[in-house]
Structures are given as structure tokens and as C-alpha cells.
Amino acid sequence: MVNSQGFPPIREGFSVLTLLKTLPNRGNLPTRVPSCNVPAIILLGSQWGDEGKGKATDLLGGRVDYVVRYQGGNNAGHTVVIGDQKFALHLLPSGILTPEVIPVIGNGVVIDPAVLLQEMRGLNERNVDTSKLLISANAHLITPYHVTLDKVSERFLGNSKIGTTGRGIGPTYADKISRIGIRVQDLFDESILRQKVEGALLSKNQVLVKVYNRRALEVDAIVESLLEYAEALAPYVVDTALVLNKALDLNKVVLLEGGQGTLLDVDHGTYPYVTSSNPTAGGACTGSGIGPTRIDRTIGILKAYTTRVGSGPFPTELFDADGERLRTIGGEVGTTTGRARRCGWFDAPIAKFATRINGLTDTFLTKLDVLTGFDRIPVCVAYDVDGTRMEELPMTQTGFHHAKPIYEDLPGWTEDISNARSIEDLPANARSYVQFLEDISGTRISAIGVGQDRDATISLHDLIA
């Protein structure tokens, strides 16, 4: 017999606190004086997301000990191709696919427990072991009322909608900041959980009924639905910040993985068309509990062209055959949303902005192979903003909306590059294109993706050593 989530029901008289006491202390690692070069690495998107972070994380997976998701929720997705198998990940870190890696969901993530458990089941059915997963007790939970509010409020905005995924991410982060959120640890104390749900629904039911003409939600129903997940999640819940810092003390390699891109950051992105958290490098520290002095390297992922999902300004967006060609060849459909991505040429002001905001030490350039066959490849080197040339992102929202791309054309190539494994294997024009992007973005390109397969990568500089 299983409950609605497909897991065994909570037994009569079951106490989650009792269960927790029987679990091994997974955070009790031996301590040691840290070395002067503790390898904590941030890997994040340098555009609007969907740059190929999953491929980069998976490439490094065999050389890291922990992969940590530090922000976002199931509004983000990574696609990783291993052999003839394609894995679409939404909440789980990409490192889950590497047996030697311990995957971690940090405190900065918002978790829909139903989605997480479904994703874990799906991987288990494909013989991927998820038993080593660690979940922060401080991560916030997406509840049914968060999803309901997200959907009805987005519809209410009409033409002014932001383009959210409708998965409750924004309302959950809003509750976190308003200090009325539900955390993973609350599942293990029914009294606290009930108090918090009651407090949240006092205001939310008013909004649902009086503003959106929806039926009020019942406290008992919400509490019961959340408690159903307690037993299934309990074995994975630890103090992840403690575990990660002790791992760094032992010179373990910790990779911090962002869920979305720099331009979707709530502080530094194209506000208000952004996500509700901080996928930039600063968010990696707050979302994982690792201090900034322990970060050794920050790697940005840049697609060889530009894409974005959802609403908002996009200066280099293409509405012609070239845009459709990029979309088709690049397989530009959102991993999580299933929405077709908007496509455009490479935007250098965005790349420079991402380098500066994140303090990038390296760039991983992905999907270079998608540009094969174009006679010319325009690169946006600056913007025309109401008659003024700007080589940096405009300071204001109005300025960015008015930005028109100023292009410099580079010669294309026709040779198949999917089997290239060194920079010398690339045709001259492809090498020139890579060098141009490196020079204009302001950070070295250390790896180049030339295909979907796991090994379809050119390595120029070691991303860990």
C-alpha cells in the first residue's frame, strides 16, 4: 500500500523525530585545518539561462565530490546526454548522474516535494542511484497555495504578465522574505507546521476569495498533504552548510551549481522579467552556507549565440529564418517548461556584464556546433540607445528596452566540428570566432562544447586544477 505520492504511508504512531534519531549522522565528518587553497567552485549561467550548465557540471562530475544546487526551484532545468540516454533534471543537481558525487539541495532552493520525489523515482527507474542526496533542513517548501497564487496572479496581469512558469516559485520566495514560509524542517514538527500554515492562509485566503474569486483553502488539507512527504524526505535531510564546510576542510571539491542565468537574477537581471532568487555568484554563498573566502573559481556558461524563455527585452532576438534555424538545430525548447526559446545572435555587452557581476575566472562556451553552416555570424558588440552607442548594459529598464544591437559580422564555417577534441581540430573561422568572443567578453574561454554528447567538448584550460 502506498500513499498518493507513491511512497509507503506514515505508520500509526510514527514519529519523524524518532526516525531522525535512528539515522546515521551524515553531517558528522572529521574536522581538519583547511588548506590555503580550498576548492569550492561556482558554475553559473552568463545569459538568460539554458546555456548548457548541465553538460558543464556533468563534465566536471568525475572530479568533484559534491555538487550543490543553491537557488531556484523546479522552474529551472538541465538536460544531460549520456550515450543514447537524455536526462532532464529540474530540482536535482546534475551531479546526481555521477555515482561518485554527493548531490546537495542547498538552503537557497525552494522545493516542491511532489516534484522532487517524482524526479527521484524517475531516475531510480532508470538505474540512477539517488540515495546519497542531501537536502537542507532550511530550504523552503512550495505548497499548493503557492502554486495556486502563482497561476491566478499571472493570469490576472494579462498583457503585463512576467512569464513565470506557474510553479509557485515567486510566491514561495515572497513568503520566505515575509517570514511566513514553510521550511523542510517544519515537516518534522506537526504543531509548528500547522501554526505556520494557519498564519499564511489568514491573508492568502482573503486574496484568493476577494481578489481572484477563488475558493478558500483548508488548513487541514494543506497540513495533511505536506505531512505525507515527511517520512520519504527524512533520510535525506541534514545541516548541509555544516556538511559542505567540513568537506572543504578535508579538501573535498565542492561545485556550486546555479539554476538560472545572470540576466534572470532578481537584483542584477532584466527586472522585473527575472526569477525570484539570485543565480549570480553572490547567491551561491547565501544559498549554500559557504563563505566567499572559500570560493576558488567562478565559471560562467555562455552559449555561442543567445536565447531566452519568457517575457522581457531581448536586443538581439531574431524573427527571421536565421532565428528559426538556431531554434531547430539547437533544439531550443525549455527543459522544464517545454516552451520554445527565443533565439538571437551573441550579445557581448551581456557577456561583459556577467563577467563583471560574477567575477568570472573562466568561461565554458557551449553549442558552437549549432553555428556551423552560417555564411556570416553577426555578434552584437554594442547597443544604439536612442542615438547613443553603449558598450555596456544600459543602467535603466527604459534604456535596455530601447537598445538596438550594433553588429560586427564574422565569417562562418561549413565543416562539421562535432568530432573536434582540440582547438586545432576547429576550422580557422571557428577558432577566430572563439577568440573574438573571448577578447570581447573579458574572460578566458576554458572549454568549448561542440555537440550534445558527454565527450563532445574541447578543453583548453583545466577548470579545477
Buried (B, 14 or more C-beta within 10 A) or exposed (E): EEEEBEBEEBEEEEEBEEBBEEEEEBBEBEEEEBEEEBBBBBBBBBBBBBBBBBBBBBBBBEBBBBBBBBBBBBBBBBBBBBEEEEBEBBBBBBBBBBEEBBBBBBBBBBBBBBBBBBBBBBBEEEEBEBEBBBBBBBBBBBBBBBBBBBBBBBEEEEEEBBBBBBBBBBBBBBBBEEEBBBBBBBBBBBEBBBBBBEEBBEEBBEBBEEEBEBEEBEBEEBBEBBBBBBBBBBBBBBBBBEBBBBBBBBEBBBBBBBBBBBBBBBEBBBBEBBBBBBBBBBBBBBBBBBEEEBBBBBBBBBBBBBBBBBBBBBBBBBEEEBBBBBBEBBEBBBBBBEEBBBBBBBBBBBBBBBBBBBBBBBBBBBBBBBBBEBEEBBBBBBBBBEEEEBEEBBEEBEBBEBBEBBBEEBEBBEEEBEEBEEBEBBBEBBBBBBEBBBEBBBBEBBBBBBBBBBEBBBBBEEBEE
